[in-house]
Amino acid sequence: VGERHPDAITTVAQLKERVDAIGEMRAAAGRTGHFDISPMSPVPVTARTAEVADRFLASATELAAAGVTWVGLGMPGEETSEICDNLAWFGEAVLPQLHAL
């Protein structure tokens, strides 16, 4: 990505630098209220396992420390019932811990 798009954000450290810069620009413009940063999760939710949940939560924790307020993600599944099962698992196994961030 970086070669084709030299301004691309490819690390969490770069993301934090950009979020901090945006905060400074907003303050200079007199905008001191809350603002959201919402990237897609770099960790795909590929299975309903503790390992996937732990990796997602570790990534979300790192992103939150960089100033991210929301994280987008895709939910796998080929049938509606599979997607619903995956959403239910995510809601039970991941969301309670994610809300604690």
Secondary structure, DSSP 4 states (H G I P E B T S, - for coil): -TTT-TT---SHHHHHHHHHHHHHHHHHTT--S-----PBPSS---SSSHHHHHHHHHHHHHHHHTT----B-----SSHHHHHHHHHHHHHHTHHHHHT-
